[in-house]
Amino acid sequence: MTDHQNETRAAYDGVVALYASLFADRLEGQPFARAMIGTFAELVRATGNPRAADVGCGPGHLTAMLHELGLDASGFDLSPGMVDHARRAHPALRFQEARMETLPVEDGALGGILAHYSMIHTPPEELPELLAEQVRVLAPGGLLLVSFFGTDGPEPVRFDHKVTPAYSWPVDLLAALLADAGLVPFARLIHDPASERGFLDAHLLARRP
């Protein structure tokens, strides 16, 4: 693993209980995010392939939400502490320690991938490799929902996330990276922030042709 991955894993291992408690409501106060996840799940079900991955799943709260929305959802996370918590909190679901750059999933197997603020810690120069891996495991017609912090500037902005350093992205630039990876971005939602950080909250939906 790279230095930033080691740092990210250690940082999240150190805040498992706090992080899980903060997100126990599963987006009850975030209607836009809930709406996008619901739309994502509906579109994945429509492909006929309900198998989905929650990459960077943390304590597993959104993996459980995807399951409730009718998907055959599994969670993957870099942090063994998060994976352990997710398994205990949701024993009927599958969770596995894994890097988003090397998912333990066969080629073209998934109908959908949810990346809910889980790509934000990846340095910009490493994001194309990560996106290529998501494309590898998506079936033709499969969908990727990426949620992230948006910025109005021309370049990604590194900032001090409460857990470990992260990046906000210009929405058009991230959409272009999705297209470069072989996906077709077809929907976006951008709204005022749900936190005090001041960045926009942004969501991009893309499909593998």
Residue frames as a rotation matrix with the C-alpha (Angstrom) as fourth column:
MET 1
0.572 0.820 0.000 0.00
0.820 -0.572 0.000 0.00
0.000 0.000 -1.000 0.00
THR 2
-0.023 -0.531 0.847 1.04
0.407 -0.779 -0.478 3.60
0.913 0.333 0.234 -0.52
ASP 3
-0.895 -0.378 -0.237 1.88
0.373 -0.345 -0.861 5.92
0.243 -0.859 0.450 2.37
HIS 4
-0.681 0.678 0.275 -1.46
-0.696 -0.717 0.044 7.73
0.227 -0.162 0.960 2.10
GLN 5
0.174 0.753 -0.634 -3.35
-0.345 0.650 0.678 4.41
0.922 0.100 0.373 2.20
ASN 6
-0.328 -0.368 -0.870 -1.48
0.671 0.558 -0.489 3.33
0.665 -0.744 0.064 5.31
GLU 7
-0.997 -0.058 0.053 -2.24
0.011 -0.774 -0.633 6.69
0.078 -0.630 0.772 6.91
THR 8
-0.351 0.936 0.005 -5.90
-0.776 -0.294 0.559 6.51
0.525 0.192 0.829 5.91
ARG 9
0.118 0.364 -0.924 -6.30
0.131 0.917 0.378 2.98
0.984 -0.166 0.060 7.24
ALA 10
-0.609 -0.435 -0.663 -4.68
0.693 0.116 -0.712 3.87
0.387 -0.893 0.230 10.57
ALA 11
-0.934 0.266 0.238 -6.72
-0.323 -0.913 -0.248 7.07
0.151 -0.309 0.939 10.90
TYR 12
-0.058 0.985 -0.161 -10.05
-0.725 0.069 0.685 5.32
0.687 0.156 0.710 10.35
ASP 13
-0.073 -0.040 -0.997 -9.07
0.438 0.897 -0.068 2.42
0.896 -0.441 -0.048 12.60
GLY 14
-0.856 -0.411 -0.315 -8.66
0.456 -0.313 -0.833 5.00
0.244 -0.856 0.455 15.34
VAL 15
-0.812 0.583 0.020 -12.17
-0.556 -0.763 -0.328 6.48
-0.176 -0.278 0.944 15.07
VAL 16
-0.836 0.473 -0.277 -14.38
0.191 0.725 0.662 3.44
0.514 0.500 -0.697 14.45
ALA 17
-0.412 0.723 -0.555 -16.77
0.901 0.232 -0.367 3.88
-0.136 -0.651 -0.747 17.37
LEU 18
-0.415 0.223 -0.882 -17.10
0.087 -0.955 -0.282 7.65
-0.906 -0.194 0.377 16.94
TYR 19
-0.869 0.033 -0.493 -17.53
-0.484 -0.262 0.835 7.42
-0.102 0.965 0.244 13.16
ALA 20
-0.761 0.608 -0.226 -20.14
0.462 0.753 0.468 4.68
0.455 0.252 -0.854 13.45
SER 21
-0.321 0.662 -0.677 -22.13
0.804 -0.187 -0.564 6.70
-0.500 -0.726 -0.473 16.00
LEU 22
-0.598 0.036 -0.801 -22.09
-0.210 -0.971 0.114 9.80
-0.774 0.237 0.588 13.80
PHE 23
-0.680 0.277 -0.679 -23.60
-0.714 -0.039 0.699 7.94
0.167 0.960 0.224 10.85
ALA 24
-0.902 0.357 0.243 -25.97
0.199 0.843 -0.500 5.64
-0.383 -0.403 -0.831 12.71
ASP 25
-0.096 0.942 -0.322 -28.96
-0.193 -0.335 -0.922 7.58
-0.977 -0.027 0.214 11.33
ARG 26
-0.426 -0.144 0.893 -28.07
0.705 0.566 0.427 6.48
-0.567 0.812 -0.140 7.78
LEU 27
-0.908 -0.134 0.396 -28.53
0.379 -0.664 0.644 9.88
0.177 0.735 0.654 6.12
GLU 28
-0.016 0.964 -0.264 -31.75
0.993 -0.015 -0.117 10.85
-0.117 -0.264 -0.957 7.89
GLY 29
0.375 0.123 -0.919 -30.59
0.293 -0.956 -0.008 14.47
-0.879 -0.266 -0.395 7.77
GLN 30
-0.605 -0.643 -0.469 -29.32
-0.314 -0.349 0.883 14.31
-0.731 0.682 0.010 4.18
PRO 31
0.344 0.900 0.268 -32.33
-0.087 0.315 -0.945 14.09
-0.935 0.302 0.186 1.84
PHE 32
0.534 -0.172 -0.828 -30.37
-0.836 -0.254 -0.486 14.74
-0.127 0.952 -0.280 -1.34
ALA 33
-0.591 -0.805 -0.057 -27.90
-0.807 0.589 0.042 11.94
0.000 0.071 -0.997 -0.67
ARG 34
-0.455 0.513 0.728 -30.76
-0.112 0.778 -0.618 9.59
-0.884 -0.363 -0.296 0.23
ALA 35
0.589 0.741 -0.323 -32.54
-0.381 -0.099 -0.919 10.47
-0.713 0.665 0.224 -3.01
MET 36
0.175 -0.604 -0.777 -29.46
-0.976 -0.002 -0.218 9.78
0.130 0.797 -0.590 -5.11
ILE 37
-0.811 -0.460 0.360 -28.84
-0.527 0.843 -0.110 6.44
-0.253 -0.279 -0.926 -3.41
GLY 38
-0.075 0.876 0.477 -32.48
-0.076 0.472 -0.878 5.49
-0.994 -0.102 0.031 -3.93
THR 39
0.668 0.261 -0.697 -32.26
-0.660 -0.225 -0.717 6.41
-0.344 0.939 0.022 -7.61
PHE 40
-0.330 -0.883 -0.333 -29.02
-0.938 0.346 0.012 4.47
0.105 0.317 -0.943 -7.94
ALA 41
-0.714 0.068 0.697 -30.58
-0.259 0.899 -0.352 1.36
-0.651 -0.432 -0.625 -6.38
GLU 42
0.377 0.925 0.051 -33.63
-0.201 0.135 -0.970 1.60
-0.904 0.356 0.237 -8.64
LEU 43
0.527 -0.237 -0.816 -31.48
-0.850 -0.175 -0.498 1.86
-0.025 0.956 -0.294 -11.75
VAL 44
-0.637 -0.767 0.075 -29.26
-0.769 0.639 0.012 -1.03
-0.057 -0.050 -0.997 -10.65
ARG 45
-0.338 0.595 0.729 -32.30
-0.104 0.746 -0.657 -3.23
-0.935 -0.298 -0.191 -10.06
ALA 46
0.628 0.652 -0.424 -33.50
-0.440 -0.151 -0.885 -2.32
-0.642 0.743 0.192 -13.56
THR 47
-0.122 -0.743 -0.658 -30.30
-0.992 0.105 0.065 -3.76
0.021 0.660 -0.751 -15.09
GLY 48
0.754 0.440 -0.488 -31.32
-0.427 0.893 0.145 -7.22
0.499 0.099 0.861 -13.88
ASN 49
0.035 -0.808 -0.589 -28.05
0.510 0.521 -0.685 -7.56
0.860 -0.276 0.430 -11.96
PRO 50
0.833 0.438 0.338 -28.66
-0.026 -0.579 0.815 -6.56
0.552 -0.688 -0.471 -8.33
ARG 51
0.466 -0.718 -0.517 -25.13
0.885 0.388 0.258 -7.37
0.016 -0.578 0.816 -7.17
ALA 52
0.706 -0.152 0.692 -23.57
0.004 -0.976 -0.219 -4.18
0.709 0.158 -0.688 -5.80
ALA 53
-0.046 -0.793 -0.607 -20.48
0.926 0.194 -0.323 -3.07
0.374 -0.577 0.726 -3.89
ASP 54
0.977 0.165 0.138 -20.28
0.082 -0.877 0.474 -0.34
0.199 -0.452 -0.870 -1.29
VAL 55
0.234 -0.971 -0.039 -16.62
0.748 0.206 -0.631 0.64
0.621 0.118 0.775 -1.67
GLY 56
-0.802 -0.457 0.385 -15.16
0.029 -0.674 -0.738 2.40
0.597 -0.581 0.554 1.34
CYS 57
-0.004 0.969 -0.245 -18.16
0.318 0.234 0.919 1.14
0.948 -0.074 -0.309 3.29
GLY 58
-0.489 -0.203 0.848 -16.96
-0.646 -0.569 -0.509 2.24
0.586 -0.797 0.147 6.73
PRO 59
-0.763 0.171 0.623 -19.27
-0.512 0.428 -0.745 0.88
-0.394 -0.888 -0.239 9.45
GLY 60
-0.938 0.286 0.197 -21.62
0.346 0.814 0.466 -0.64
-0.027 0.505 -0.862 6.87
HIS 61
-0.415 0.840 -0.350 -24.63
0.091 -0.345 -0.934 1.65
-0.905 -0.420 0.067 7.31
LEU 62
-0.039 0.406 -0.913 -25.03
-0.877 -0.452 -0.163 2.30
-0.479 0.794 0.374 3.59
THR 63
-0.887 -0.212 -0.410 -24.36
-0.375 0.849 0.371 -1.32
0.270 0.483 -0.833 2.67
ALA 64
-0.749 0.663 -0.011 -27.37
0.466 0.514 -0.720 -2.13
-0.472 -0.544 -0.694 4.83
MET 65
-0.126 0.707 -0.696 -29.37
-0.371 -0.684 -0.628 0.61
-0.920 0.179 0.349 3.11
LEU 66
-0.473 -0.104 -0.875 -28.57
-0.880 0.094 0.465 -0.85
0.034 0.990 -0.135 -0.31
HIS 67
-0.984 0.132 -0.119 -29.69
0.141 0.988 -0.068 -4.26
0.109 -0.084 -0.991 0.94
GLU 68
-0.443 0.867 -0.229 -32.98
0.333 -0.079 -0.940 -2.78
-0.833 -0.492 -0.254 2.13
LEU 69
-0.008 0.380 -0.925 -33.39
-0.703 -0.660 -0.265 -1.18
-0.711 0.648 0.273 -1.31
GLY 70
0.823 0.532 0.200 -33.29
-0.298 0.704 -0.645 -4.59
-0.484 0.471 0.738 -2.94
LEU 71
0.467 -0.727 -0.504 -29.65
-0.718 0.021 -0.696 -4.99
0.516 0.687 -0.512 -3.89
ASP 72
0.871 -0.362 -0.332 -27.32
0.454 0.851 0.264 -7.91
0.187 -0.381 0.906 -3.20
ALA 73
0.706 -0.516 0.486 -24.85
-0.401 -0.856 -0.327 -5.60
0.584 0.036 -0.811 -1.49
SER 74
0.506 -0.672 -0.541 -21.36
0.841 0.524 0.135 -6.26
0.193 -0.523 0.830 -0.14
GLY 75
0.980 -0.191 0.054 -19.10
-0.199 -0.942 0.269 -3.80
-0.001 -0.274 -0.962 1.66
PHE 76
0.396 -0.918 -0.020 -15.38
0.822 0.365 -0.437 -3.27
0.408 0.156 0.899 1.17
ASP 77
0.964 -0.112 0.241 -13.12
-0.195 -0.913 0.357 -1.06
0.180 -0.392 -0.902 3.25
LEU 78
0.193 -0.981 -0.036 -9.42
-0.168 0.003 -0.986 -0.40
0.967 0.196 -0.164 3.73
SER 79
-0.337 -0.289 0.896 -9.80
-0.858 -0.298 -0.418 -0.26
0.388 -0.910 -0.148 7.52
PRO 80
-0.602 0.108 -0.791 -9.93
0.179 0.984 -0.003 -3.63
0.778 -0.144 -0.612 9.32
GLY 81
-0.931 0.280 -0.235 -11.50
0.187 -0.187 -0.964 -1.89
-0.313 -0.942 0.121 12.30
MET 82
-0.443 0.798 -0.410 -14.36
-0.843 -0.526 -0.112 -0.62
-0.305 0.296 0.905 10.16
VAL 83
-0.322 0.293 -0.900 -14.84
-0.552 0.714 0.430 -4.03
0.769 0.635 -0.068 8.56
ASP 84
-0.847 -0.022 -0.532 -14.96
0.366 0.701 -0.612 -5.69
0.386 -0.712 -0.586 11.97
HIS 85
-0.778 0.600 -0.186 -17.56
-0.209 -0.526 -0.825 -3.19
-0.592 -0.603 0.534 13.18
ALA 86
-0.335 0.671 -0.661 -19.65
-0.939 -0.181 0.292 -3.62
0.076 0.719 0.691 10.01
ARG 87
-0.538 0.094 -0.838 -19.66
-0.149 0.967 0.205 -7.40
0.830 0.235 -0.506 10.40
ARG 88
-0.881 0.198 -0.430 -20.83
0.472 0.306 -0.827 -7.14
-0.032 -0.931 -0.363 14.00
ALA 89
-0.660 0.641 -0.392 -23.45
-0.389 -0.737 -0.552 -4.49
-0.643 -0.212 0.736 13.23
HIS 90
0.279 0.723 -0.632 -24.81
-0.934 0.052 -0.354 -6.26
-0.223 0.689 0.689 10.14
PRO 91
-0.367 -0.569 0.736 -24.09
-0.493 0.790 0.365 -9.99
-0.789 -0.229 -0.570 10.53
ALA 92
0.412 0.600 0.686 -26.34
0.285 0.630 -0.722 -10.99
-0.865 0.493 0.089 7.63
LEU 93
0.968 -0.072 -0.239 -24.29
-0.243 -0.486 -0.840 -8.97
-0.055 0.871 -0.488 5.12
ARG 94
0.576 -0.804 0.149 -20.84
0.817 0.567 -0.102 -9.52
-0.002 0.181 0.984 3.60
PHE 95
0.920 -0.390 -0.040 -17.90
-0.386 -0.919 0.077 -7.25
-0.067 -0.055 -0.996 4.42
GLN 96
0.644 -0.754 0.129 -14.27
0.765 0.639 -0.083 -7.61
-0.020 0.152 0.988 3.42
GLU 97
0.380 -0.638 -0.669 -11.07
-0.003 -0.724 0.689 -5.67
-0.925 -0.261 -0.277 3.88
ALA 98
0.196 -0.295 0.935 -9.91
0.951 0.290 -0.108 -4.43
-0.239 0.910 0.338 0.48
ARG 99
-0.594 -0.413 -0.690 -8.39
0.136 -0.898 0.419 -1.51
-0.793 0.155 0.590 -1.37
MET 100
0.489 0.822 -0.292 -10.55
-0.124 -0.265 -0.956 0.21
-0.863 0.504 -0.028 -3.96
GLU 101
0.099 -0.550 -0.829 -7.67
-0.965 -0.255 0.054 -0.14
-0.242 0.795 -0.556 -6.43
THR 102
-0.756 -0.356 -0.549 -7.67
-0.477 0.874 0.091 -3.96
0.447 0.331 -0.831 -6.11
LEU 103
0.001 0.866 0.500 -11.17
-0.987 0.080 -0.137 -5.20
-0.158 -0.493 0.855 -5.40
PRO 104
-0.860 -0.280 0.427 -11.59
-0.270 0.959 0.086 -8.96
-0.433 -0.041 -0.900 -4.80
VAL 105
0.259 0.966 0.021 -14.34
-0.239 0.085 -0.967 -9.10
-0.936 0.245 0.253 -7.44
GLU 106
-0.263 -0.339 0.903 -14.33
0.694 0.584 0.422 -10.85
-0.670 0.737 0.082 -10.80
ASP 107
-0.973 -0.171 -0.154 -14.40
0.011 -0.703 0.711 -8.89
-0.230 0.690 0.686 -14.05
GLY 108
-0.718 0.690 -0.088 -17.79
-0.407 -0.314 0.858 -7.53
0.564 0.652 0.507 -15.07
ALA 109
-0.726 0.375 -0.577 -19.59
0.566 0.802 -0.191 -8.97
0.391 -0.465 -0.794 -12.06
LEU 110
-0.649 0.383 -0.657 -21.38
0.530 -0.393 -0.752 -5.97
-0.546 -0.836 0.052 -10.53
GLY 111
0.096 0.769 0.632 -24.56
0.944 -0.271 0.186 -4.17
0.314 0.579 -0.752 -11.43
GLY 112
0.736 0.193 0.649 -23.58
0.077 -0.976 0.203 -1.20
0.673 -0.100 -0.733 -9.30
ILE 113
-0.255 -0.807 -0.532 -20.90
0.876 0.040 -0.480 0.45
0.409 -0.589 0.697 -7.19
LEU 114
0.871 0.447 0.203 -21.54
0.285 -0.797 0.532 3.03
0.399 -0.406 -0.822 -4.49
ALA 115
-0.273 -0.947 -0.172 -18.59
0.849 -0.152 -0.507 5.27
0.453 -0.284 0.845 -3.58
HIS 116
0.718 0.669 0.193 -20.04
0.451 -0.659 0.602 7.55
0.530 -0.345 -0.775 -0.92
TYR 117
0.767 -0.497 0.406 -17.31
-0.596 -0.786 0.165 10.07
0.237 -0.368 -0.899 -0.03
SER 118
0.789 -0.468 0.397 -14.83
0.120 0.751 0.649 7.17
-0.602 -0.465 0.649 -0.17
MET 119
0.461 -0.649 0.606 -12.65
0.852 0.132 -0.507 8.42
0.249 0.749 0.614 -3.03
ILE 120
0.935 0.037 0.353 -11.96
0.012 -0.997 0.073 11.74
0.355 -0.064 -0.933 -1.34
HIS 121
0.693 -0.711 0.123 -8.71
-0.260 -0.088 0.961 10.62
-0.672 -0.698 -0.246 0.31
THR 122
0.412 -0.531 0.741 -7.14
0.799 0.602 -0.013 9.44
-0.439 0.597 0.672 -2.96
PRO 123
-0.277 -0.567 -0.775 -4.54
0.023 -0.811 0.585 11.90
-0.960 0.145 0.238 -4.36
PRO 124
0.497 0.599 -0.628 -5.63
-0.553 -0.339 -0.761 13.23
-0.669 0.726 0.163 -7.76
GLU 125
-0.168 -0.644 -0.746 -2.78
-0.985 0.140 0.101 11.54
0.039 0.752 -0.658 -9.63
GLU 126
-0.949 -0.200 0.243 -3.89
-0.240 0.960 -0.147 8.14
-0.204 -0.198 -0.959 -8.31
LEU 127
-0.185 0.977 0.107 -7.59
-0.493 0.001 -0.870 8.49
-0.850 -0.214 0.481 -9.02
PRO 128
0.109 0.257 -0.960 -7.47
-0.985 0.157 -0.070 7.21
0.133 0.954 0.270 -12.66
GLU 129
-0.775 -0.422 -0.470 -6.11
-0.359 0.907 -0.221 3.85
0.520 -0.003 -0.854 -11.44
LEU 130
-0.826 0.517 0.224 -8.87
-0.081 0.285 -0.955 3.62
-0.558 -0.807 -0.193 -8.85
LEU 131
0.040 0.893 -0.448 -11.56
-0.755 -0.267 -0.599 4.43
-0.655 0.362 0.663 -11.41
ALA 132
-0.274 -0.211 -0.938 -10.17
-0.860 0.491 0.140 1.87
0.431 0.845 -0.316 -13.85
GLU 133
-0.993 -0.103 -0.054 -10.69
-0.062 0.866 -0.495 -0.79
0.098 -0.489 -0.867 -11.19
GLN 134
-0.390 0.920 0.039 -14.33
-0.278 -0.078 -0.957 0.22
-0.878 -0.384 0.286 -10.74
VAL 135
0.143 0.406 -0.903 -14.85
-0.978 -0.082 -0.191 -0.09
-0.151 0.910 0.385 -14.49
ARG 136
-0.705 -0.504 -0.500 -13.21
-0.590 0.807 0.018 -3.53
0.394 0.308 -0.866 -14.49
VAL 137
-0.959 0.276 0.059 -15.67
0.174 0.745 -0.644 -4.99
-0.222 -0.607 -0.763 -12.00
LEU 138
-0.242 0.916 -0.321 -18.80
-0.512 -0.402 -0.759 -3.35
-0.824 -0.020 0.566 -13.43
ALA 139
-0.261 0.296 0.919 -20.90
0.713 0.701 -0.023 -5.29
-0.651 0.649 -0.394 -15.90
PRO 140
-0.917 0.071 0.392 -21.91
0.275 -0.599 0.752 -3.55
0.288 0.798 0.530 -19.14
GLY 141
-0.004 0.945 0.327 -24.80
0.179 -0.321 0.930 -1.31
0.984 0.062 -0.168 -18.21
GLY 142
0.145 -0.008 -0.989 -23.66
0.966 0.219 0.139 -1.24
0.216 -0.976 0.040 -14.58
LEU 143
0.631 0.255 0.732 -23.76
0.177 -0.967 0.184 1.99
0.755 0.014 -0.656 -12.61
LEU 144
-0.382 -0.749 -0.542 -21.36
0.858 -0.070 -0.508 3.94
0.343 -0.659 0.670 -10.43
LEU 145
0.758 0.532 0.376 -22.55
0.306 -0.800 0.516 6.57
0.575 -0.276 -0.770 -7.94
VAL 146
-0.344 -0.906 -0.248 -19.74
0.820 -0.160 -0.550 8.79
0.458 -0.392 0.798 -6.65
SER 147
0.847 0.519 0.113 -20.44
0.379 -0.740 0.556 11.29
0.372 -0.428 -0.824 -3.87
PHE 148
-0.154 -0.977 -0.148 -17.77
0.962 -0.114 -0.247 13.83
0.224 -0.181 0.958 -2.96
PHE 149
0.236 0.108 -0.966 -17.01
0.487 -0.873 0.022 17.36
-0.841 -0.475 -0.259 -1.86
GLY 150
0.382 -0.016 0.924 -17.27
0.906 -0.189 -0.378 19.78
0.181 0.982 -0.057 -4.78
THR 151
-0.143 -0.462 -0.875 -15.37
0.485 -0.804 0.345 22.98
-0.863 -0.375 0.339 -5.37
ASP 152
0.848 0.517 -0.119 -15.87
0.199 -0.517 -0.832 25.85
-0.492 0.682 -0.541 -7.82
GLY 153
0.221 -0.848 -0.481 -12.17
-0.618 -0.503 0.604 26.20
-0.754 0.163 -0.636 -8.63
PRO 154
0.466 -0.066 -0.882 -10.33
-0.854 0.226 -0.468 24.70
0.230 0.972 0.049 -11.61
GLU 155
-0.324 -0.709 -0.626 -8.33
-0.390 0.703 -0.595 22.09
0.862 0.052 -0.504 -9.66
PRO 156
0.436 0.399 -0.807 -8.81
0.522 0.618 0.588 19.66
0.733 -0.678 0.061 -6.77
VAL 157
0.149 -0.315 0.937 -8.29
-0.637 -0.756 -0.153 21.24
0.756 -0.574 -0.313 -3.36
ARG 158
-0.273 -0.316 -0.909 -6.52
0.487 0.769 -0.414 19.37
0.830 -0.556 -0.056 -0.57
PHE 159
0.090 0.341 0.936 -8.01
-0.637 -0.703 0.317 20.04
0.766 -0.625 0.154 2.86
ASP 160
-0.883 -0.440 0.165 -7.77
-0.375 0.447 -0.812 18.81
0.283 -0.779 -0.560 6.42
HIS 161
0.101 0.883 -0.458 -10.59
-0.228 0.469 0.853 16.32
0.968 0.018 0.249 6.75
LYS 162
0.462 0.147 0.874 -11.49
-0.859 -0.171 0.483 15.53
0.221 -0.974 0.047 10.37
VAL 163
0.921 -0.132 0.367 -10.07
-0.011 0.932 0.363 12.00
-0.390 -0.338 0.856 10.00
THR 164
-0.072 -0.952 0.298 -7.27
0.568 0.206 0.797 12.30
-0.820 0.227 0.526 7.45
PRO 165
-0.551 -0.168 -0.817 -6.36
-0.347 -0.845 0.408 14.65
-0.759 0.508 0.407 4.54
ALA 166
0.027 0.679 0.733 -8.83
0.700 0.511 -0.499 14.69
-0.714 0.527 -0.461 1.66
TYR 167
-0.948 -0.317 -0.008 -9.58
0.191 -0.591 0.784 16.43
-0.253 0.742 0.621 -1.65
SER 168
0.189 0.961 -0.201 -12.55
0.106 -0.223 -0.969 18.33
-0.976 0.162 -0.144 -2.99
TRP 169
-0.624 -0.391 0.676 -13.12
0.612 0.294 0.734 18.23
-0.486 0.872 0.055 -6.75
PRO 170
-0.557 0.484 -0.676 -14.52
-0.714 -0.694 0.091 20.47
-0.425 0.533 0.732 -9.48
VAL 171
0.184 0.725 0.663 -17.55
-0.237 0.688 -0.686 18.51
-0.954 -0.030 0.298 -10.63
ASP 172
0.845 0.127 -0.520 -16.79
-0.524 0.003 -0.852 18.86
-0.106 0.992 0.069 -14.35
LEU 173
-0.096 -0.972 -0.213 -13.23
-0.960 0.147 -0.240 17.66
0.265 0.181 -0.947 -13.80
LEU 174
-0.565 -0.072 0.822 -14.29
-0.483 0.837 -0.259 14.54
-0.669 -0.543 -0.507 -11.92
ALA 175
0.564 0.805 0.182 -16.95
-0.233 0.367 -0.901 13.85
-0.792 0.466 0.394 -14.55
ALA 176
0.575 -0.439 -0.691 -14.23
-0.795 -0.098 -0.599 14.07
0.195 0.893 -0.405 -17.20
LEU 177
-0.544 -0.789 0.284 -12.13
-0.836 0.538 -0.106 11.53
-0.069 -0.296 -0.953 -15.29
LEU 178
-0.075 0.609 0.790 -15.09
-0.242 0.757 -0.607 9.16
-0.967 -0.237 0.090 -15.19
ALA 179
0.854 0.399 -0.334 -15.45
-0.379 0.038 -0.924 9.54
-0.356 0.916 0.184 -18.95
ASP 180
0.120 -0.907 -0.404 -11.72
-0.959 0.000 -0.285 8.97
0.258 0.421 -0.870 -19.48
ALA 181
-0.584 -0.318 0.746 -12.05
-0.624 0.764 -0.163 5.74
-0.518 -0.561 -0.645 -17.48
GLY 182
-0.956 0.219 -0.195 -14.68
-0.012 0.634 0.773 4.48
0.293 0.742 -0.603 -19.92
LEU 183
-0.472 0.832 -0.292 -17.87
0.754 0.210 -0.623 5.46
-0.457 -0.514 -0.726 -18.10
VAL 184
-0.497 0.416 0.762 -20.72
0.460 -0.618 0.637 7.67
0.736 0.667 0.116 -19.31
PRO 185
-0.856 0.243 -0.456 -21.74
0.329 -0.424 -0.844 10.28
-0.399 -0.872 0.283 -16.70
PHE 186
-0.580 0.710 0.400 -25.45
0.504 -0.073 0.861 10.97
0.640 0.701 -0.315 -17.15
ALA 187
0.595 0.789 0.152 -26.73
0.358 -0.430 0.829 12.63
0.719 -0.439 -0.538 -13.98
ARG 188
-0.621 -0.767 -0.163 -25.43
0.524 -0.252 -0.814 14.95
0.583 -0.590 0.558 -11.30
LEU 189
0.679 0.734 -0.021 -26.74
0.490 -0.432 0.757 16.62
0.547 -0.525 -0.653 -8.18
ILE 190
-0.550 -0.833 0.060 -24.92
0.577 -0.431 -0.694 19.53
0.604 -0.348 0.717 -6.55
HIS 191
0.577 0.804 0.145 -26.19
0.392 -0.428 0.815 21.24
0.717 -0.414 -0.562 -3.43
ASP 192
0.288 -0.423 0.859 -25.17
-0.681 -0.722 -0.126 23.41
0.673 -0.548 -0.496 -0.52
PRO 193
-0.583 -0.691 -0.427 -23.06
-0.245 0.651 -0.718 21.63
0.775 -0.314 -0.549 2.08
ALA 194
0.575 0.729 -0.371 -24.52
0.091 0.394 0.915 19.48
0.813 -0.560 0.160 4.81
SER 195
0.375 -0.531 -0.760 -21.52
0.927 0.209 0.311 20.30
-0.006 -0.821 0.570 7.01
GLU 196
0.810 -0.088 -0.579 -19.54
0.125 -0.940 0.318 23.32
-0.572 -0.330 -0.751 8.13
ARG 197
-0.077 -0.941 0.330 -16.66
0.703 0.183 0.687 22.64
-0.707 0.284 0.648 5.73
GLY 198
0.049 0.171 -0.984 -18.18
-0.317 -0.932 -0.178 24.96
-0.947 0.320 0.009 3.14
PHE 199
-0.933 -0.332 -0.138 -17.62
-0.244 0.304 0.921 22.72
-0.264 0.893 -0.365 0.12
LEU 200
-0.016 0.908 -0.418 -20.55
-0.990 0.044 0.133 21.81
0.139 0.416 0.899 -2.08
ASP 201
-0.255 0.036 0.966 -21.91
-0.236 0.967 -0.098 18.28
-0.938 -0.253 -0.238 -1.78
ALA 202
-0.103 0.102 -0.989 -21.82
-0.988 -0.124 0.090 16.62
-0.113 0.987 0.114 -5.18
HIS 203
-0.013 0.193 0.981 -23.08
-0.111 0.975 -0.193 13.33
-0.994 -0.111 0.009 -6.60
LEU 204
-0.279 -0.129 -0.951 -22.31
-0.949 -0.113 0.294 11.89
-0.146 0.985 -0.091 -10.04
LEU 205
0.380 0.420 0.824 -24.05
-0.168 0.908 -0.385 8.92
-0.910 0.008 0.415 -11.65
ALA 206
-0.213 -0.493 -0.843 -22.27
-0.957 -0.069 0.281 7.15
-0.197 0.867 -0.458 -14.48
ARG 207
0.748 0.507 0.429 -22.91
-0.366 0.854 -0.370 4.01
-0.554 0.120 0.824 -16.52
ARG 208
-0.485 -0.844 0.227 -20.53
-0.265 0.389 0.882 1.51
-0.833 0.368 -0.413 -18.08
PRO 209
-0.014 0.492 -0.870 -21.49
-0.989 -0.136 -0.061 1.20
-0.148 0.860 0.489 -21.77
